[in-house]
Amino acid sequence: IALLMDNQFGKLPSAYTHNCLIAFQFNVSFLSFFPDCLGSKVFAPIKSDISGNITKIRGVFDKDPAKYATLQQIVEAEKETHGTEWPKVGATLALTWLKRGLCFIQILLQSLADGEKDENNPNLIRVNITKAYDQTLKKYHGWLMQKIFKAVLLAAPYKSDFIKALSKGQEVTEEDCMASVRQCLVNFTATVDAIYEMCTTLNAELDYSV
């Protein structure tokens, strides 16, 4: 609960449309810490990927915070600068993978909040992680990356340990934790949807596997 409550995403403007600008300063501390909640060191590449993409976007932002105050301004500037190489370049490419990571986290948390579980192994979260992976990252991963994911999945934490990590070691009930997850997901999901909508509108979507 502590992690979720301390790092909730802010509410988007009520007048949001696909032309509205999403501030770059959305909450990134949660994104950097969340993979640690998955436990094993084999999940380190996930954290590295999320952190690396945030760093690339922040690198552009830091060059001129006024000019690049929003994700849309960053993407539009790169579209103009990089020509035919765009969008498979720079912060735009980083945002492509970051939003997929965001969506992975969102679907994983939503699956847990919805009570989806393996009836034979209710304290495992492999079914939730698999659902998130299948709906977000799998189609962008080649055969080798998919094999690596299956191996990593075996190291997924127990639900009880995952909840404890989300709560930063505090003793909380699963019911209370899931209530906080649902609260966190309101603005988190809206932010993810808005980023996807922005990328679609600007034709910044990419469809290739690694």
C-alpha positions in Angstrom: 0.0 0.0 0.0 2.8 2.4 0.9 4.4 2.2 -2.6 1.1 2.7 -4.3 -0.1 5.5 -2.1 3.2 7.4 -2.1 3.6 7.2 -5.9 0.1 7.6 -7.4 -0.1 9.1 -10.8 -1.8 12.5 -11.0 -5.2 13.0 -12.5 -5.2 14.1 -16.2 -6.9 17.4 -17.0 -10.7 17.0 -17.3 -10.6 18.5 -20.7 -8.2 16.0 -22.0 -8.4 15.1 -25.8 -5.9 13.5 -28.1 -4.4 16.9 -28.8 -3.9 17.7 -25.1 -0.3 17.5 -23.9 0.9 15.0 -21.3 3.5 16.5 -19.0 6.7 14.5 -19.0 6.9 14.9 -15.2 4.5 12.0 -14.6 5.4 9.9 -11.7 8.4 7.7 -12.6 9.6 6.6 -9.1 6.9 4.0 -9.1 8.0 2.7 -12.5 11.6 2.4 -11.3 10.7 0.6 -8.1 7.9 -1.6 -9.3 10.0 -4.3 -11.0 11.8 -4.8 -7.6 8.5 -6.1 -6.3 8.7 -9.0 -8.7 11.5 -10.3 -6.5 14.2 -12.3 -8.2 17.3 -10.7 -9.8 16.2 -12.4 -13.1 13.7 -9.6 -13.3 16.5 -7.0 -13.3 16.3 -6.6 -17.2 12.8 -5.4 -16.8 13.8 -2.7 -14.4 16.8 -1.8 -16.5 14.6 -1.5 -19.6 12.1 0.8 -17.8 14.8 2.9 -16.2 16.8 3.1 -19.4 13.9 4.4 -21.4 13.0 7.0 -18.7 16.6 8.1 -18.8 16.6 8.6 -22.6 13.4 10.6 -22.5 14.6 12.7 -19.5 17.9 13.3 -21.4 15.9 15.2 -24.1 13.7 16.9 -21.5 16.7 18.2 -19.6 18.2 19.9 -22.7 15.4 22.4 -22.6 12.6 21.8 -20.0 10.5 24.7 -21.4 10.7 23.4 -25.0 10.3 19.8 -24.1 7.9 20.1 -21.2 5.5 17.5 -22.6 5.8 14.1 -24.2 4.0 15.4 -27.2 6.5 18.3 -27.7 9.4 15.8 -27.5 7.9 13.4 -30.0 6.9 16.2 -32.4 10.4 17.8 -32.3 12.0 14.4 -33.0 9.7 13.8 -35.9 10.8 17.1 -37.5 14.5 16.5 -36.7 15.0 12.9 -37.7 13.0 12.7 -40.9 12.7 9.1 -42.3 14.5 7.6 -39.3 11.6 8.6 -37.1 9.9 7.1 -35.1 12.5 4.4 -34.6 15.0 6.7 -32.9 15.7 8.7 -29.8 13.2 9.5 -27.1 10.3 8.5 -29.4 11.6 4.9 -29.5 12.2 5.0 -25.8 8.6 6.1 -25.2 7.4 3.3 -27.5 8.9 0.7 -25.2 8.2 2.6 -22.0 4.4 2.7 -22.8 4.5 -1.0 -23.4 6.1 -1.5 -20.0 3.5 0.8 -18.5 0.7 -1.3 -20.1 2.3 -4.5 -18.8 2.3 -3.1 -15.3 -1.3 -1.8 -15.7 -2.7 -5.2 -16.9 -0.8 -7.1 -14.3 -2.2 -5.0 -11.5 -5.7 -5.0 -13.0 -5.6 -8.8 -13.2 -4.7 -9.0 -9.6 -7.3 -6.5 -8.6 -9.9 -8.5 -10.5 -9.1 -11.6 -8.5 -7.8 -13.6 -11.5 -5.8 -16.5 -10.2 -4.7 -20.1 -10.7 -7.3 -22.0 -8.6 -4.8 -24.8 -8.1 -2.1 -22.4 -6.9 -3.8 -19.3 -5.6 -0.7 -17.8 -4.1 1.2 -17.7 -7.4 0.9 -14.7 -9.7 2.3 -16.4 -12.8 -1.2 -16.4 -14.4 -1.4 -12.6 -13.9 2.1 -11.9 -15.3 1.5 -14.2 -18.2 -1.7 -12.4 -19.1 0.1 -9.0 -19.0 2.9 -10.3 -21.1 0.7 -11.9 -23.7 -1.3 -8.7 -24.2 1.5 -6.2 -24.2 5.1 -7.4 -24.9 4.9 -10.9 -26.4 4.0 -9.8 -30.0 7.1 -7.5 -30.0 9.4 -10.3 -28.8 11.0 -12.8 -31.1 11.3 -16.5 -30.3 14.4 -16.1 -28.1 12.9 -13.3 -26.0 9.7 -15.3 -25.5 11.8 -18.3 -24.3 13.7 -16.1 -21.9 10.4 -14.8 -20.5 9.1 -18.3 -19.8 12.3 -19.0 -17.9 11.9 -15.8 -15.9 8.3 -16.6 -15.1 9.4 -19.5 -13.0 11.1 -17.1 -10.6 7.9 -15.0 -10.1 7.2 -14.3 -6.5 4.3 -15.6 -4.4 1.3 -13.2 -4.2 1.9 -12.8 -0.5 5.5 -11.7 -1.1 4.5 -9.4 -3.9 1.9 -7.7 -1.7 4.5 -7.3 1.1 6.8 -5.7 -1.4 4.1 -3.3 -2.6 3.5 -2.4 1.0 7.2 -1.9 1.7 7.2 -4.6 4.4 4.0 -3.4 6.2 1.6 -6.0 7.4 -1.6 -5.5 5.3 -4.4 -7.8 4.2 -4.7 -8.8 0.6 -8.1 -7.1 0.5 -6.7 -3.7 1.7 -3.8 -4.0 -0.8 -6.1 -4.7 -3.7 -8.3 -1.8 -2.7 -5.2 0.5 -3.0 -4.3 -1.1 -6.3 -7.7 -0.3 -7.7 -7.4 3.3 -6.5 -3.9 3.6 -8.0 -5.2 2.1 -11.3 -7.7 4.9 -11.9 -5.2 7.6 -12.9 -2.5 5.1 -14.0 -4.8 3.5 -16.6 -5.9 7.0 -17.8 -2.3 8.0 -18.3 -1.4 4.8 -20.2 -4.4 5.2 -22.4 -3.5 8.9 -23.1 0.0 8.1 -24.1 -1.1 5.3 -26.5 -3.7 7.7 -28.0 -1.1 10.4 -28.4 1.3 8.0 -30.2 -1.4 6.8 -32.5 -2.5 10.3 -33.4 1.1 11.3 -34.2 1.7 8.1 -36.1 4.5 7.2 -33.7 3.5 3.5 -33.4 6.1 0.8 -34.3 5.4 -2.8 -35.1 8.6 -4.9 -35.1 10.0 -7.6 -32.8 13.3 -7.9 -31.0 
